[in-house]
Amino acid sequence: MKIIILGSAAGGGFPQWNCACRMCAAARAGTPGVLPRTQSSVAVSADGIHWFLLNASPDVGQQLAQTPALHPAGGVRHSPVAGVVLTNADVDHIAGLLSLRERHAFSLYATARVHQVLAANPIFAVLNPEVVARRPLVLEEEAELMLPGGEPAGLIVTAVAVPGKVALWLEDAARADFGSVAGDSIGLRIADPAGGSTFWYLPGCAAMPAGLAARLDGADLLLFDGTTWRDDEMLRGGTGAKTGRRMGHMSMAGEDGSIAVLAGVNVARRIFIHINNTNPVLLPRSAERVAAAAAGWEIAWDGMEIDL
């Protein structure tokens, strides 16, 4: 199984267009090792020929252009992209669908909740259902990813509900928990039955129940929510009025942060993805980056390739 990190930043990318925090300033200055990042998305393939995107970032056009494995290679009109799998309806995960509207046949996988959200917004009708098949993800049920012609792609995906919240643009302040329901945020377990490898993709996770941590145990790879280092870092830095948890994300640090909570979970390789522009781990010499590395965590970067 082949994996390419197309985008490793949280919503807004890095540097964020309207942010002058020290991380964004360092990126604009071209500081060595401070790499610009596009918004979170991953490509996965069983054969290196047919690829599935995990979330469709607003930066998908740039991501496809800078990834040779995803360039057209089979005729005047062609793309190796065979499908898109969505983890939620956040803008930074669905906006890129609008850039994939050129009558290219692929499958769109999402929970019924997310499919309903897309169907209710007429702009997503640019993905003609006669060309782009809508395929449901049922929580806790294995789904075999399919090529546009109906052949198996060699990958099995399982959608698992994780603690989180409804997408920002769907929040209802008059309802409990802003109208969030189970399945508004999901994690994905991707398995390659032929090769025997598995990995988890959880770009948004607000807490780590013991049952979920136990399920991660034994995975070959974990791509996990790295949005903030501290829960209140946006408040401290004057860049926002929300905590990470209010946005639906665990922090890396702290006794209830992901580094501590997942320390005892047996994962062969663990990588933070969906990293907010305010997170100091973006600076390669920061104390936070050193601490993350000492705990066995890598920081994803755009173009990172992984073979399982």
C-alpha positions as CSV (number, residue, x, y, z in Angstrom):
1,M,0.0,0.0,0.0
2,K,1.3,3.4,-1.0
3,I,0.5,6.7,0.8
4,I,1.2,10.2,-0.2
5,I,0.6,13.2,2.1
6,L,-0.9,15.7,-0.2
7,G,-1.5,18.4,2.4
8,S,-0.5,18.4,6.1
9,A,-1.9,21.7,7.4
10,A,-5.2,22.5,9.1
11,G,-7.8,24.8,7.6
12,G,-6.2,28.0,6.2
13,G,-2.9,26.2,5.2
14,F,0.6,27.3,6.3
15,P,1.4,30.1,6.2
16,Q,-2.2,31.3,6.6
17,W,-3.0,34.2,4.3
18,N,-4.1,36.6,7.1
19,C,-1.8,35.4,10.0
20,A,1.5,37.0,11.1
21,C,2.2,34.7,14.1
22,R,5.8,33.7,14.5
23,M,5.3,30.4,12.7
24,C,3.7,32.0,9.6
25,A,6.3,34.8,9.7
26,A,9.1,32.2,9.7
27,A,7.5,30.4,6.7
28,R,7.2,33.7,4.7
29,A,10.8,34.5,5.5
30,G,12.0,31.3,4.0
31,T,13.5,30.1,7.3
32,P,15.3,26.8,6.7
33,G,13.2,23.8,7.6
34,V,10.0,25.8,8.0
35,L,8.0,24.3,5.1
36,P,4.8,25.7,3.6
37,R,1.9,23.3,3.8
38,T,-1.4,23.0,2.0
39,Q,-4.6,21.9,3.7
40,S,-5.0,18.3,4.9
41,S,-5.4,15.5,2.4
42,V,-3.9,12.1,1.8
43,A,-3.7,9.9,-1.3
44,V,-3.7,6.1,-0.9
45,S,-3.3,3.3,-3.5
46,A,-2.9,-0.5,-3.4
47,D,-1.2,-0.7,-6.8
48,G,0.4,2.7,-7.4
49,I,-1.8,3.3,-10.4
50,H,-5.3,4.0,-9.0
51,W,-5.5,6.4,-6.1
52,F,-8.1,7.5,-3.6
53,L,-8.1,10.9,-1.9
54,L,-8.9,11.0,1.8
55,N,-10.6,14.4,1.9
56,A,-10.7,16.9,-0.9
57,S,-8.8,20.0,0.3
58,P,-9.5,23.5,-1.2
59,D,-5.9,23.2,-2.4
60,V,-6.5,20.0,-4.3
61,G,-5.6,21.5,-7.7
62,Q,-2.2,22.5,-6.4
63,Q,-1.8,19.2,-4.7
64,L,-2.5,17.2,-7.8
65,A,-0.2,19.4,-9.9
66,Q,2.7,18.9,-7.5
67,T,2.3,15.1,-7.2
68,P,3.5,13.2,-10.4
69,A,1.8,10.0,-9.4
70,L,-1.6,11.8,-9.8
71,H,-0.9,13.3,-13.2
72,P,-2.9,12.2,-16.2
73,A,-1.2,9.3,-17.9
74,G,-3.8,7.4,-19.9
75,G,-5.1,9.5,-22.7
76,V,-6.2,13.0,-23.5
77,R,-8.6,13.1,-20.6
78,H,-7.5,10.9,-17.7
79,S,-6.7,11.0,-14.0
80,P,-5.4,8.3,-11.6
81,V,-7.9,9.6,-9.0
82,A,-10.5,6.7,-8.6
83,G,-12.3,8.1,-5.6
84,V,-12.6,10.5,-2.7
85,V,-13.3,9.4,0.9
86,L,-14.6,12.1,3.3
87,T,-14.2,12.2,7.0
88,N,-16.6,15.1,7.6
89,A,-18.2,18.1,6.0
90,D,-15.6,20.7,7.1
91,V,-14.9,23.2,4.4
92,D,-11.2,22.2,4.3
93,H,-12.2,18.7,3.5
94,I,-15.0,19.2,0.9
95,A,-14.3,22.4,-0.9
96,G,-11.9,20.7,-3.2
97,L,-14.7,18.6,-4.7
98,L,-15.7,21.6,-6.7
99,S,-12.3,21.5,-8.5
100,L,-12.9,17.8,-9.5
101,R,-16.0,18.7,-11.6
102,E,-14.6,18.1,-15.1
103,R,-16.7,15.0,-15.9
104,H,-14.1,12.6,-14.6
105,A,-15.6,9.3,-13.3
106,F,-14.8,8.6,-9.7
107,S,-16.6,7.4,-6.5
108,L,-17.4,9.7,-3.6
109,Y,-17.5,7.9,-0.3
110,A,-19.1,9.5,2.8
111,T,-21.5,8.8,5.6
112,A,-25.2,9.3,5.0
113,R,-25.0,12.5,7.1
114,V,-22.3,14.0,4.9
115,H,-24.0,12.9,1.6
116,Q,-27.2,14.6,2.8
117,V,-25.3,17.8,3.5
118,L,-23.7,17.8,0.0
119,A,-27.0,17.0,-1.6
120,A,-28.7,19.9,0.1
121,N,-26.2,22.4,-1.3
122,P,-26.9,22.9,-5.0
123,I,-23.3,23.9,-5.8
124,F,-22.2,20.3,-5.3
125,A,-24.4,19.2,-8.2
126,V,-21.5,20.2,-10.4
127,L,-20.4,16.6,-9.6
128,N,-22.9,15.0,-11.9
129,P,-24.2,11.8,-10.2
130,E,-24.2,10.1,-13.6
131,V,-20.4,10.5,-13.5
132,V,-19.5,10.7,-9.8
133,A,-21.1,7.8,-8.0
134,R,-22.2,8.5,-4.4
135,R,-21.3,5.6,-2.2
136,P,-22.3,5.3,1.4
137,L,-20.0,4.6,4.4
138,V,-21.8,2.8,7.2
139,L,-20.2,3.2,10.6
140,E,-18.4,0.0,11.7
141,E,-19.0,-1.7,8.4
142,E,-16.1,-2.6,6.0
143,A,-16.5,-1.1,2.6
144,E,-14.4,-2.3,-0.4
145,L,-13.2,0.7,-2.4
146,M,-14.2,0.3,-6.0
147,L,-12.7,1.6,-9.3
148,P,-15.0,3.6,-11.6
149,G,-15.6,0.5,-13.7
150,G,-16.8,-1.5,-10.7
151,E,-13.6,-3.5,-10.1
152,P,-12.2,-3.8,-6.6
153,A,-9.4,-1.4,-5.9
154,G,-7.7,-3.7,-3.3
155,L,-8.4,-1.6,-0.3
156,I,-10.9,-2.0,2.5
157,V,-12.1,1.1,4.5
158,T,-13.9,1.1,7.8
159,A,-15.5,4.3,9.1
160,V,-15.5,4.8,12.9
161,A,-17.2,7.5,14.8
162,V,-14.7,9.7,16.8
163,P,-15.4,12.5,19.3
164,G,-15.8,15.7,17.4
165,K,-18.4,18.2,16.2
166,V,-20.5,19.2,13.3
167,A,-18.7,21.3,10.6
168,L,-18.3,25.0,11.5
169,W,-20.6,26.2,8.7
170,L,-23.4,23.8,9.9
171,E,-23.3,24.8,13.6
172,D,-26.6,25.7,15.2
173,A,-26.0,27.7,18.4
174,A,-29.6,27.0,19.5
175,R,-29.0,23.3,19.8
176,A,-27.0,21.2,22.2
177,D,-23.4,20.7,21.2
178,F,-24.2,23.0,18.2
179,G,-26.3,20.2,16.6
180,S,-23.5,17.6,16.5
181,V,-24.5,14.0,16.1
182,A,-22.5,10.7,16.1
183,G,-20.7,10.4,12.8
184,D,-20.2,14.1,12.2
185,S,-16.5,13.2,12.6
186,I,-15.2,9.9,11.6
187,G,-11.8,8.2,11.5
188,L,-10.8,5.8,8.7
189,R,-9.2,2.4,9.0
190,I,-7.6,1.5,5.6
191,A,-6.5,-2.1,5.0
192,D,-4.7,-3.8,2.2
193,P,-5.8,-7.4,2.5
194,A,-3.2,-8.6,-0.1
195,G,-0.3,-7.0,1.7
196,G,-1.6,-7.3,5.2
197,S,-1.0,-3.7,6.2
198,T,-3.3,-1.3,7.9
199,F,-3.3,2.4,8.8
200,W,-5.6,4.9,10.5
201,Y,-6.4,8.4,9.3
202,L,-7.9,10.7,12.0
203,P,-7.4,14.3,11.0
204,G,-10.1,15.5,13.5
205,C,-10.5,13.9,17.0
206,A,-11.6,15.8,20.1
207,A,-10.9,13.1,22.7
208,M,-9.5,9.6,22.9
209,P,-11.9,7.1,24.5
210,A,-10.2,3.9,25.8
211,G,-12.1,1.8,23.2
212,L,-10.8,3.9,20.3
213,A,-7.2,3.8,21.6
214,A,-7.5,0.0,21.9
215,R,-8.6,-0.3,18.2
216,L,-5.5,1.7,17.1
217,D,-3.2,-0.8,18.8
218,G,-1.2,-2.9,16.3
219,A,-1.6,-0.6,13.3
220,D,1.3,-0.1,10.9
221,L,0.7,3.6,10.8
222,L,-1.4,6.3,12.5
223,L,-2.0,9.7,10.9
224,F,-3.5,11.7,13.7
225,D,-5.0,15.1,14.5
226,G,-2.1,17.5,15.1
227,T,-4.0,20.7,15.1
228,T,-2.7,22.4,18.2
229,W,0.1,21.9,20.7
230,R,-1.8,23.4,23.6
231,D,-5.5,23.6,23.8
232,D,-5.5,27.3,24.4
233,E,-2.6,28.3,22.1
234,M,-4.8,30.5,19.8
235,L,-6.1,32.4,22.9
236,R,-2.5,32.8,24.2
237,G,-1.2,34.0,20.9
238,G,-4.0,36.4,20.1
239,T,-4.9,34.6,16.8
240,G,-8.4,33.4,17.8
241,A,-11.0,33.1,20.5
242,K,-11.5,29.3,20.4
243,T,-9.7,26.4,22.1
244,G,-8.6,23.4,20.1
245,R,-11.3,21.3,21.8
246,R,-14.0,23.8,20.9
247,M,-12.9,23.4,17.3
248,G,-13.2,19.6,17.6
249,H,-9.5,18.7,18.1
250,M,-7.3,17.3,20.8
251,S,-4.1,19.0,21.7
252,M,-0.7,17.3,21.4
253,A,0.5,18.3,24.9
254,G,-0.9,17.9,28.3
255,E,-2.0,15.0,30.5
256,D,-5.1,14.5,28.3
257,G,-3.2,15.3,25.0
258,S,-2.6,12.8,22.3
259,I,1.1,12.3,23.0
260,A,0.3,11.2,26.6
261,V,-2.9,9.4,25.9
262,L,-1.5,7.3,23.0
263,A,1.9,6.7,24.6
264,G,1.0,3.1,25.5
265,V,-0.6,2.2,22.2
266,N,1.4,-0.1,20.0
267,V,1.7,1.7,16.6
268,A,4.6,1.0,14.3
269,R,4.7,4.6,13.0
270,R,2.9,7.7,14.3
271,I,2.6,11.0,12.4
272,F,0.8,14.2,13.2
273,I,-1.2,15.7,10.3
274,H,-3.8,18.6,10.0
275,I,-1.4,21.0,11.8
276,N,-2.6,24.5,12.6
277,N,-0.5,27.5,11.6
278,T,-0.3,28.4,15.3
279,N,1.3,25.1,16.3
280,P,5.0,25.6,17.2
281,V,5.9,22.0,16.1
282,L,6.1,23.6,12.6
283,L,9.4,25.1,13.7
284,P,12.0,22.3,13.4
285,R,14.2,23.6,16.3
286,S,11.3,24.4,18.7
287,A,11.1,22.7,22.1
288,E,7.7,21.4,21.1
289,R,9.1,19.7,17.9
290,V,11.9,18.1,20.0
291,A,9.4,16.9,22.6
292,A,7.1,15.4,19.9
293,A,10.1,13.6,18.3
294,A,11.3,12.3,21.7
295,A,7.8,10.8,22.2
296,G,8.1,9.0,18.8
297,W,6.0,11.3,16.7
298,E,6.8,12.6,13.2
299,I,5.4,15.8,11.7
300,A,3.8,15.3,8.3
301,W,4.9,17.4,5.4
302,D,3.5,17.9,1.9
303,G,4.8,15.3,-0.5
304,M,5.8,12.8,2.2
305,E,5.6,9.3,0.8
306,I,5.0,6.1,2.9
307,D,5.1,2.5,1.8
308,L,3.4,-0.1,3.9
